[in-house]
Amino acid sequence: MTASNDERTAAPVIALHCSGAGANQWRQLGEMLDGLNSPDTDNPRYTLIAPEHYGCDSVGPWSGERAFTLADEAARTVEIIDRQRGKVHLVGHSYGGGVALRAALERPYGVASITLYEPSAFHLLKGMGARGATEFAEILTIAARTAEGVVAGDLRGAARSFVDYWGGHGAWSALRPSVQAMLTRWVPKAPLDFRALIHEPTPASAYAKLRIPTLVMRGEHAPAPTRLIAETLPDLMPAAKLIVVPDAGHMGPLTHASAVNAAIADHIASATCAPLA
């Protein structure tokens, strides 16, 4: 699904992928949104935009001119929002969910809806008391393990550790060799992602200004840190609700794509039909 030339009629859906993935993560979502469009293909209701993050082959590495932040990653999404004539629908998975939240905070008036699947807003864990401290320590451990592998030059080992944490033991071995090679090239970016998410300065109270229809999803078998974040966000965001995807884990948008994408499409359609405030 490609961007429409008629921004007056096609509502942009900006879908942000997880760390280590790419725009192709949202191919099925694009097909599902196509199904919501009018048979008149010259006047679509939705158009999918799936920008890739720094570290992807299409974008290249971060410039290194200063310490990397979540705002740096979100800047390209903010630019896309600024180019539109109408409001956009934001979708994000994991790291992409953290980026989507940052972009929404910078341009709340430009966003019609938000859909987040286990957004990795790790900075929120620091303000959640004892339980948050336990889950934060778990994230610090996987972040340190990944960074140690990168610094040691064991990129394949770092990528394997990263994938098996988020996808479950054996997730790395189940990947095609070409995907393993891609992740091995990408993994030097992983420590930057972790650092940007952990050191994001936005206070929890700031999310109260996002009075935007928001769907938060988590997998039934979500890792403890992202489970806690997903369950907490609806308490911080006035128009947010949470649903649990049965049998899914953190990688639900890939392993349970049909169910996740259907929920995304339903939420977008509902927000589109909602009366203006």
N, C-alpha and C positions, 0 to 999 in steps of 0.2 A: 504494500500500500504506500503510495508516494504522496508527497504534499500537493495539495491543490493550488492552482494559480488564483482561485477565487476565495480570498480570505473573508469576504463578506458573508459567504453562505456556509463555508465548511468550518466547523469548530475544531481547532487544533487539539489533538491529544498528544501531549509530550510524555513519552514513556522512557524512564531512566533505568538502565539495567544494573544488575548487581556487580560487585567487584569480580573481575576476571572474565566476565561475559561480554556481550556486545549487542548491537542493535538487533541481531537475528533472534535474540531472546523473545522479542515481541512480535515475531512474524504471525503467529496464530492470533494474537490480539488484533493485529491489523486486519486479518481475514474476518474476524468476528465483527469488527466495526464496519467493515465493508457490507456485512449482512444487514446492518442497521440503516445503511444509506438508501436513499431513494433509487428506484430503478433508473431514474434519469441521472446517469453517471456524470453529466456535466454540472450537476448541482448537488454534490454530496453533503451529507450532514456532518460527517466527521472526516478528519484527515490525520493520519498517524505521523508523528515526528519522533524519531528514536535516535537522539544524538548519543555519541559514544564519549567515554571519559578519557582523560589523560591516561596513558599507559596502553591504550588499545593501538593496534597497528595503524588504524586510520587516522589517529590523532597524534601519536608520538608521545614522548616522555614530557613530564613537567619541565619547565625551563630551568629550574634550579636557581633562579635569580633571588629567591628569598624562601623562607620556610613556607611550605605548602599548607593551605587552609581549606576548609570546606567552602568558604566563600569563593575561593579561586576556582574550585570545581563547578560551583553553581553559577558562576558568571556567564558561562555560555548558554545555560538554560534561561537565565534572566534576559539575555540579549534576544533569545527567540521569543520570549513573552513580549518584550518591548516592540518587536516587529509586527505583532498581530494587531488587527483592527478590533477584534473582540477578545473575550476572555478565553483562556485555555483550560483544559482539563489536565491535571498533573497526575502521573502514575509513577510509582517508584518501588523497587524491590531492594531490600537490604541496604547496601551503600547508596543505591539509587534513591531509596526512600529518605535517607538522611539528606541527600542533595535536594530532593524535592521539597522537604520541609524548609531548608534554608532558602531556596528560591521563592517559596510561598511567603515566607516572612519578609523578604525583600520587595515582593510585588503582590501583596494580598488582594489589591483591587483588580489585578489582571487574571485571577484564578477563579474558575467557575466551580471546580470540584477537585478533591484530592483523593487518591486511592493509594494506600501504602500496604505492602506486604512485608511484615517484620522489618520495619525500618531500623537500621542500626544506629540510632541516636544515642550512642554510648555515653555521651556527656550527662544524660539524664540520670543514669545509674548512680552518679556521685551524690545525688541529693535524695536518695530513697532509703536512707537508714541502713540497718544491719543487712537486710535482704539484698538491697542494692549493692552494698559493699561486697557481698559474696559473689554476686554475678559480675560486678566490675572487675574483681580479682581474676575471674575466669577469662574475661576478655583480655586483661593485661597479660595473662599467661600465653594465650594463643598468639597475641600480637608480638610478644617477646620471642617466642619460638620461631615465628615466621621471619622476623627481622634478623635473628641469629643465623638462620639458614642463608638469607640473602647476603649478609656480611661475610659469611664463611665461603661464599661462592657455591653453596649447595642449592642452586635454584630449583632443581627438580625436587629435592627433599623438602624445601620450603613450600613449594606448590602442593606437594602431596599432603603435607601436614595441614595446610590451609583447607584444601578440598575435603579431607576426611573429617575435619572438625565440623564444617558447615553441612556436608552431605551425608555424614555418617561413615563409620568404618567400612572401608572397601569401596567408597565412592570413587577414589582416584583410579583404582585398578579397573573399574567398570568403564572408564572413559576411553574413547578411541585414541590411538597414538597421536593423531593430528591435533586433537583437543589438548592432550597432555603437553604437546610441544608448544601450543599457543599459550597455555597457562604458565609454562616454564619461562617463556619470553616475557610474560606480563608480570610475574610475581615480584620483581623489584619495586613495583608501584604499591604493593600491598602495605608495607610499613607506612607509606604516606597516607593511605586511606585510613588505617587504624589511628594514626596520630591526629588527622584532621577531625575524625569523629569523636575521639576522646577529649581533645582540647577545644572543641567548639564552645565558644563563650556564651551562647544564648542561654538565658535562664529559663527554667521551666515555666515561669509566669508569663513569658513572652508569647507562648502558644495560645493564650486566651484570646488574643486579638485575631486569630484565624477563625472567624465566624463563617467558615466555608463548609459546605457539605463534604464530610470526610468519612471514608470507609477505611478502617484498619483491619487487616487480616493477619492471622497467624495460623501456622499449621498445628494440627493436634499434637504432633511430636516436636514442637519447636524447641530449640536450645533454650536453656533457662534465661540467658541474658535478653534475647530478643522476645521471648515470651513475656517477660516482665515489662519491657518497654511497650510492647503492643497492648498489654492490658492496662497500662498507665495512661497512654496518650488520650483515650476517650475522656478521662477525668480532667485533662488539661485543655482540651479543645471543645468549645461549646457545642459544635454541630457534628461531633464524631461519634461513630458507633463501631463496635468490634464484632467480627464474625470469625469462627474457627473452621478451618478447612479439614474435614475428616481425613485421617490416615496420612496427611501430608506432614512434611518437615519444613526446614528452613528453605529448601529449594523447591517449594510447592509450585511457583510459577513455571518451572520446567517439568517437574515430575507429575504434577496435577494441573497441567496447563488448561485443560478444558474447563474444569470447575473454577479455577482462579480467574481466567479470562472472562467467563460468563458473569462472574460477580462484578468484575471491573466494568464490563459493558453495561450491566444492569444499573450500576451506580451512576455511571456517566449519563445514561438515558434518563434516569430519575432526576438527576440534577439539572439536566437540560429542560425537562418539563416543569420543574418547580417554579412557582411564581416568584418574581423578583421581589427582594426585600425593600 
